Each structure stands twice: as structure tokens, then as C-alpha cells.
């Protein structure tokens, strides 16, 4: 855990920027009797916020939407890793059948471009 001044320096931003990001709840550090403590996850997120602002011009109004979408992508990636691990533990015939369904192939190996049950 690091404190705000060191944290801001590691992110390449002003401590005031970090204060604003915490106030806006873009960062969620732990608060104790001596102030905010930032984790490595907070550091990665702060660097991302700085990059989004500096390099992509994402403004304060759009930032919550962008961060929410990125959080969703990361959550889905985490779930995909869990699903992949579970899939690898299945017996071969079940694993193959599921892989075919995920790739859009029917039980007989035919592909129609859409999984069964999807509404157009």
C-alpha cells in the first residue's frame, strides 16, 4: 500500500488529480487514520485513467461510462478464464460438443452461423 503523494508520482499525475479521482469514485483506496492507502490495482487503474484523459481525451463526463465498460470487459474475461478451466476438466465428448456449440456448429457439425435459440 502506498500513500497519495508517492502514488501520484508513480502514476505521473498531480496529487490533486488523485484526490479528484477518489472523490469521483474512479479509484477506491482504503482509508485509515493516516489517510488513503493505494494498492497495486489502484495504481494500474490510475495509470489507465491518466492515459484515457491524456492520450484519448476522455473527459470527466465520459470517464464513468468508459471505466464501467472496461470493468465489464475485465469481468467477462475473468469469467471466460473460469469457464475455460471448467471446460478443460470435462470429459472429451462433452468438451467437444460444447466447443462446437460455442463455435456455431450444430450437433452434426453443420454451421448455420448462429447458435440454436438465438432470436434475430
MDAnalysis code that builds the backbone (N, CA, C; Angstrom):
import MDAnalysis as mda
import numpy as np

u = mda.Universe.empty(360, n_residues=120, atom_resindex=np.repeat(np.arange(120), 3), trajectory=True)
u.add_TopologyAttr("name", ["N", "CA", "C"] * 120)
u.add_TopologyAttr("resid", np.arange(1, 121))
u.add_TopologyAttr("resname", ["UNK", "UNK", "UNK", "UNK", "UNK", "UNK", "UNK", "UNK", "UNK", "UNK", "UNK", "UNK", "UNK", "UNK", "UNK", "UNK", "UNK", "UNK", "UNK", "UNK", "UNK", "UNK", "UNK", "UNK", "UNK", "UNK", "UNK", "UNK", "UNK", "UNK", "UNK", "UNK", "UNK", "UNK", "UNK", "UNK", "UNK", "UNK", "UNK", "UNK", "UNK", "UNK", "UNK", "UNK", "UNK", "UNK", "UNK", "UNK", "UNK", "UNK", "UNK", "UNK", "UNK", "UNK", "UNK", "UNK", "UNK", "UNK", "UNK", "UNK", "UNK", "UNK", "UNK", "UNK", "UNK", "UNK", "UNK", "UNK", "UNK", "UNK", "UNK", "UNK", "UNK", "UNK", "UNK", "UNK", "UNK", "UNK", "UNK", "UNK", "UNK", "UNK", "UNK", "UNK", "UNK", "UNK", "UNK", "UNK", "UNK", "UNK", "UNK", "UNK", "UNK", "UNK", "UNK", "UNK", "UNK", "UNK", "UNK", "UNK", "UNK", "UNK", "UNK", "UNK", "UNK", "UNK", "UNK", "UNK", "UNK", "UNK", "UNK", "UNK", "UNK", "UNK", "UNK", "UNK", "UNK", "UNK", "UNK", "UNK"])
u.atoms.positions = np.array([
    [0.845, -1.182, 0.000],
    [0.000, 0.000, 0.000],
    [0.891, 1.245, 0.000],
    [0.491, 2.243, -0.777],
    [1.254, 3.481, -0.826],
    [0.354, 4.666, -0.498],
    [0.962, 5.762, -0.140],
    [0.245, 6.990, 0.208],
    [0.092, 7.871, -1.023],
    [-0.740, 8.905, -0.915],
    [-1.178, 9.685, -2.072],
    [-0.042, 10.377, -2.824],
    [0.906, 10.992, -2.134],
    [1.982, 11.716, -2.817],
    [2.847, 10.760, -3.636],
    [3.277, 9.678, -3.000],
    [4.069, 8.673, -3.708],
    [3.252, 8.048, -4.827],
    [1.996, 7.779, -4.526],
    [1.104, 7.168, -5.502],
    [0.966, 8.057, -6.741],
    [0.700, 9.341, -6.529],
    [0.552, 10.278, -7.641],
    [1.825, 10.327, -8.479],
    [2.983, 10.353, -7.818],
    [4.257, 10.373, -8.542],
    [4.421, 9.118, -9.388],
    [4.052, 7.968, -8.839],
    [4.167, 6.707, -9.592],
    [3.230, 6.673, -10.794],
    [2.127, 7.436, -10.710],
    [1.167, 7.496, -11.815],
    [1.532, 8.570, -12.831],
    [2.416, 9.473, -12.416],
    [2.788, 10.580, -13.301],
    [1.743, 11.679, -13.344],
    [1.003, 11.841, -12.241],
    [-0.028, 12.875, -12.167],
    [0.141, 13.656, -10.871],
    [-0.599, 14.737, -10.750],
    [-0.577, 15.547, -9.524],
    [-1.433, 14.880, -8.450],
    [-1.065, 15.107, -7.200],
    [-1.844, 14.556, -6.085],
    [-3.287, 15.065, -6.132],
    [-3.478, 16.291, -6.615],
    [-4.828, 16.842, -6.748],
    [-5.696, 16.036, -7.702],
    [-5.072, 15.520, -8.769],
    [-5.811, 14.670, -9.711],
    [-6.292, 13.405, -9.011],
    [-5.412, 12.824, -8.218],
    [-5.766, 11.606, -7.490],
    [-6.904, 11.891, -6.520],
    [-6.843, 13.034, -5.837],
    [-7.929, 13.419, -4.928],
    [-9.272, 13.477, -5.665],
    [-9.252, 14.071, -6.838],
    [-10.477, 14.191, -7.640],
    [-10.982, 12.812, -8.046],
    [-10.061, 11.938, -8.471],
    [-10.471, 10.601, -8.908],
    [-11.075, 9.804, -7.754],
    [-10.525, 10.003, -6.555],
    [-11.089, 9.330, -5.377],
    [-12.463, 9.906, -5.070],
    [-12.568, 11.234, -5.127],
    [-13.846, 11.904, -4.860],
    [-14.923, 11.428, -5.837],
    [-14.541, 11.247, -7.084],
    [-15.491, 10.799, -8.113],
    [-15.705, 9.281, -8.085],
    [-14.962, 8.616, -7.206],
    [-15.052, 7.168, -7.011],
    [-14.555, 6.379, -8.231],
    [-13.641, 6.986, -8.983],
    [-12.985, 6.272, -10.066],
    [-11.899, 5.378, -9.482],
    [-11.386, 5.782, -8.323],
    [-10.436, 4.985, -7.536],
    [-11.076, 4.735, -6.174],
    [-10.853, 3.552, -5.624],
    [-11.445, 3.203, -4.328],
    [-10.375, 2.705, -3.362],
    [-9.469, 3.604, -2.935],
    [-8.423, 3.194, -1.996],
    [-9.001, 2.938, -0.606],
    [-8.196, 2.328, 0.234],
    [-8.572, 2.074, 1.627],
    [-8.196, 3.310, 2.438],
    [-9.093, 3.723, 3.324],
    [-8.797, 4.882, 4.177],
    [-8.545, 4.391, 5.598],
    [-7.467, 4.899, 6.191],
    [-7.186, 4.592, 7.597],
    [-6.926, 5.902, 8.336],
    [-6.447, 5.825, 9.568],
    [-6.259, 7.030, 10.381],
    [-5.210, 7.987, 9.821],
    [-4.343, 7.505, 8.949],
    [-3.302, 8.374, 8.403],
    [-3.608, 8.847, 6.982],
    [-4.700, 8.431, 6.394],
    [-5.064, 8.854, 5.040],
    [-5.382, 7.676, 4.138],
    [-5.281, 7.931, 2.846],
    [-5.579, 6.910, 1.848],
    [-4.397, 5.971, 1.664],
    [-4.699, 4.692, 1.453],
    [-3.688, 3.701, 1.086],
    [-4.099, 3.096, -0.251],
    [-3.161, 3.091, -1.181],
    [-3.447, 2.632, -2.540],
    [-2.758, 1.301, -2.810],
    [-3.472, 0.407, -3.457],
    [-2.947, -0.912, -3.803],
    [-2.348, -0.892, -5.210],
    [-1.755, -1.999, -5.608],
    [-1.232, -2.134, -6.969],
    [-2.368, -2.070, -7.993],
    [-3.537, -2.565, -7.623],
    [-4.704, -2.484, -8.513],
    [-5.107, -1.031, -8.710],
    [-5.086, -0.242, -7.618],
    [-5.375, 1.190, -7.724],
    [-4.361, 1.875, -8.649],
    [-3.103, 1.469, -8.535],
    [-2.051, 2.055, -9.377],
    [-2.327, 1.777, -10.850],
    [-2.669, 0.548, -11.181],
    [-2.956, 0.198, -12.577],
    [-4.155, 0.990, -13.095],
    [-5.189, 1.109, -12.267],
    [-6.385, 1.844, -12.681],
    [-6.078, 3.334, -12.839],
    [-5.302, 3.909, -11.935],
    [-4.951, 5.322, -12.037],
    [-4.128, 5.598, -13.290],
    [-3.214, 4.719, -13.604],
    [-2.425, 4.883, -14.836],
    [-3.329, 4.807, -16.058],
    [-4.324, 3.931, -16.013],
    [-5.293, 3.828, -17.099],
    [-6.092, 5.128, -17.219],
    [-6.569, 5.648, -16.102],
    [-7.330, 6.902, -16.117],
    [-6.486, 8.025, -16.697],
    [-5.244, 8.113, -16.260],
    [-4.349, 9.155, -16.775],
    [-4.166, 9.009, -18.279],
    [-3.989, 7.788, -18.734],
    [-3.818, 7.542, -20.173],
    [-5.086, 7.885, -20.947],
    [-6.235, 7.506, -20.418],
    [-7.505, 7.814, -21.083],
    [-7.704, 9.326, -21.202],
    [-7.372, 10.053, -20.143],
    [-7.502, 11.512, -20.178],
    [-6.478, 12.146, -21.122],
    [-5.222, 11.789, -20.938],
    [-4.117, 12.428, -21.662],
    [-4.087, 12.023, -23.132],
    [-4.104, 10.729, -23.404],
    [-3.874, 10.253, -24.765],
    [-5.148, 10.151, -25.604],
    [-6.270, 9.885, -24.950],
    [-7.506, 9.702, -25.711],
    [-8.497, 10.846, -25.538],
    [-8.184, 11.775, -24.621],
    [-9.051, 12.936, -24.439],
    [-10.409, 12.618, -23.823],
    [-10.485, 11.536, -23.064],
    [-11.745, 11.198, -22.395],
    [-11.990, 12.229, -21.296],
    [-13.152, 12.878, -21.314],
    [-13.437, 13.912, -20.320],
    [-14.151, 13.337, -19.101],
    [-14.374, 14.200, -18.104],
    [-14.951, 13.773, -16.821],
    [-16.362, 13.215, -16.973],
    [-17.109, 13.686, -17.958],
    [-18.461, 13.169, -18.161],
    [-18.456, 11.772, -18.759],
    [-17.538, 11.518, -19.664],
    [-17.477, 10.227, -20.344],
    [-16.717, 9.170, -19.538],
    [-15.828, 9.607, -18.647],
    [-14.963, 8.668, -17.932],
    [-15.732, 7.577, -17.176],
    [-16.801, 7.899, -16.430],
    [-17.506, 6.817, -15.723],
    [-18.047, 5.740, -16.666],
    [-18.498, 6.155, -17.839],
    [-19.012, 5.194, -18.814],
    [-17.879, 4.318, -19.332],
    [-16.768, 4.947, -19.678],
    [-15.612, 4.200, -20.190],
    [-15.098, 3.221, -19.136],
    [-14.954, 3.696, -17.896],
    [-14.461, 2.828, -16.825],
    [-15.428, 1.681, -16.555],
    [-16.726, 1.956, -16.597],
    [-17.725, 0.906, -16.390],
    [-17.630, -0.157, -17.484],
    [-17.495, 0.278, -18.719],
    [-17.372, -0.674, -19.831],
    [-16.090, -1.501, -19.707],
    [-14.998, -0.847, -19.341],
    [-13.741, -1.581, -19.161],
    [-13.847, -2.570, -18.004],
    [-14.520, -2.168, -16.916],
    [-14.732, -3.089, -15.798],
    [-15.544, -4.303, -16.248],
    [-16.551, -4.065, -17.088],
    [-17.361, -5.171, -17.605],
    [-16.521, -6.109, -18.475],
    [-15.679, -5.540, -19.315],
    [-14.806, -6.362, -20.166],
    [-13.888, -7.222, -19.300],
    [-13.291, -6.620, -18.277],
    [-12.401, -7.382, -17.393],
    [-13.165, -8.465, -16.641],
    [-14.385, -8.154, -16.217],
    [-15.212, -9.152, -15.547],
    [-15.552, -10.309, -16.465],
    [-15.874, -10.004, -17.710],
    [-16.180, -11.055, -18.684],
    [-14.944, -11.898, -18.994],
    [-13.792, -11.259, -19.084],
    [-12.560, -12.011, -19.323],
    [-12.269, -12.959, -18.171],
    [-12.510, -12.496, -16.935],
    [-12.312, -13.337, -15.758],
    [-13.265, -14.541, -15.811],
    [-14.515, -14.282, -16.172],
    [-15.487, -15.380, -16.278],
    [-15.114, -16.355, -17.384],
    [-14.581, -15.831, -18.483],
    [-14.155, -16.709, -19.579],
    [-13.002, -17.605, -19.144],
    [-12.088, -17.077, -18.345],
    [-10.990, -17.917, -17.837],
    [-11.531, -19.035, -16.958],
    [-12.519, -18.714, -16.116],
    [-13.136, -19.723, -15.253],
    [-13.862, -20.753, -16.102],
    [-14.609, -20.292, -17.100],
    [-15.332, -21.200, -17.993],
    [-14.370, -22.097, -18.760],
    [-13.290, -21.528, -19.232],
    [-12.294, -22.314, -19.970],
    [-11.682, -23.391, -19.081],
    [-11.348, -23.038, -17.855],
    [-10.788, -24.026, -16.926],
    [-11.789, -25.137, -16.659],
    [-13.058, -24.776, -16.470],
    [-14.095, -25.787, -16.227],
    [-14.279, -26.666, -17.454],
    [-14.231, -26.071, -18.617],
    [-14.385, -26.817, -19.870],
    [-13.271, -27.840, -20.037],
    [-12.061, -27.448, -19.679],
    [-10.923, -28.357, -19.816],
    [-11.000, -29.552, -18.875],
    [-11.801, -29.440, -17.817],
    [-11.956, -30.537, -16.865],
    [-13.012, -31.551, -17.295],
    [-13.813, -31.195, -18.310],
    [-14.867, -32.100, -18.771],
    [-14.293, -33.266, -19.574],
    [-15.022, -34.384, -19.601],
    [-14.610, -35.493, -20.476],
    [-14.643, -35.040, -21.941],
    [-13.812, -35.634, -22.743],
    [-13.629, -35.226, -24.137],
    [-14.941, -35.097, -24.922],
    [-15.855, -36.043, -24.920],
    [-17.054, -35.879, -25.754],
    [-17.879, -34.645, -25.366],
    [-17.963, -34.365, -24.074],
    [-18.712, -33.188, -23.623],
    [-17.993, -31.902, -24.011],
    [-16.690, -31.893, -23.844],
    [-15.885, -30.714, -24.194],
    [-16.033, -30.409, -25.686],
    [-15.948, -31.439, -26.528],
    [-16.066, -31.255, -27.976],
    [-17.451, -30.725, -28.342],
    [-18.485, -31.291, -27.734],
    [-19.852, -30.848, -28.030],
    [-20.038, -29.381, -27.661],
    [-19.528, -28.983, -26.511],
    [-19.662, -27.587, -26.087],
    [-18.864, -26.664, -27.004],
    [-17.666, -27.070, -27.370],
    [-16.848, -26.252, -28.277],
    [-17.548, -26.056, -29.617],
    [-18.159, -27.101, -30.132],
    [-18.891, -26.976, -31.392],
    [-20.050, -25.988, -31.256],
    [-20.766, -26.053, -30.141],
    [-21.881, -25.125, -29.923],
    [-21.366, -23.694, -29.813],
    [-20.260, -23.501, -29.114],
    [-19.703, -22.156, -28.966],
    [-19.244, -21.584, -30.300],
    [-18.797, -22.452, -31.182],
    [-18.321, -22.009, -32.494],
    [-19.441, -21.939, -33.525],
    [-20.672, -22.222, -33.100],
    [-21.811, -22.109, -34.003],
    [-22.111, -23.366, -34.789],
    [-21.469, -24.480, -34.465],
    [-21.727, -25.725, -35.178],
    [-22.836, -26.488, -34.467],
    [-23.698, -27.098, -35.237],
    [-24.758, -27.925, -34.673],
    [-24.202, -29.263, -34.225],
    [-25.056, -30.123, -33.663],
    [-24.601, -31.420, -33.163],
    [-23.991, -32.302, -34.243],
    [-24.388, -32.082, -35.503],
    [-23.847, -32.891, -36.601],
    [-22.657, -32.222, -37.283],
    [-22.186, -31.119, -36.716],
    [-21.027, -30.433, -37.275],
    [-21.376, -29.360, -38.277],
    [-22.688, -29.223, -38.615],
    [-23.067, -28.199, -39.573],
    [-23.073, -26.826, -38.905],
    [-22.724, -25.811, -39.680],
    [-22.723, -24.456, -39.138],
    [-23.725, -23.629, -39.919],
    [-24.547, -22.928, -39.174],
    [-25.502, -22.026, -39.821],
    [-25.240, -20.575, -39.450],
    [-24.148, -20.349, -38.681],
    [-23.766, -19.002, -38.330],
    [-24.399, -18.478, -37.056],
    [-25.382, -19.215, -36.521],
    [-25.981, -18.740, -35.279],
    [-26.316, -19.915, -34.377],
    [-26.037, -19.811, -33.091],
    [-26.387, -20.886, -32.158],
    [-27.895, -21.036, -32.070],
    [-28.337, -22.256, -31.801],
    [-29.773, -22.511, -31.646],
    [-30.315, -21.659, -30.522],
    [-31.535, -21.209, -30.676],
    [-32.196, -20.464, -29.628],
    [-31.949, -18.972, -29.661],
    [-31.036, -18.478, -30.513],
    [-30.815, -17.049, -30.599],
    [-31.927, -16.425, -31.442],
    [-32.490, -15.368, -30.935],
    [-33.514, -14.653, -31.696],
    [-32.829, -13.578, -32.521],
    [-33.275, -13.432, -33.731],
    [-32.682, -12.415, -34.619],
    [-33.335, -11.079, -34.427],
])
